[in-house]
């Protein structure tokens, strides 16, 4: 008697099995490489968002101050505009006045040279997750770049935020003497 189905039995040869294992290994290695690469960048949006929030905190604080030490409350008349208006502080003397601390900064250029590591808010309250960040502020007279008549009529405020183990990020804005 003949055994039914014995002619239909097929198996894998050793060569076929080895080739299959090699192909699956190559595909798996490629997939793990892509997965690993995407995982290493998964925190980028987190630190970028925190850096933006930190820069916004500092820029809001600086922009809430007067343009110049001699600018009247409300900004009118603009300092240095003539007609009895107060005289502008010279661009070469930017920075806080003697004995002035951040809590008493009253004009934009007082922030020139400010460096905080770790960063702090003016009231000192920031959560601990910013402990490894660094912030620096530079203020320069830059009216000609801002298309204002006279270099002394606009100040460029640059806030540089350096997240931990990342490159520095610069944020800037202008404050005008209008």
Secondary structure, DSSP 8 states (H G I E B T S, - for coil): ---TTGGG-----HHHHHHHHHHHHHHHHHHHHHHHHHHHTTTHHHHHHHHHHHHHHHHHHHHTSBSSTT--TT--S-TTSSTT------GGG-S--TT--GGG--BGGGGTT-EESS---TTS---GGGTT-EEEEEEEE-TTTTT-SSGGGEEEEEEEEE-TTS-EEEEEEEEE--
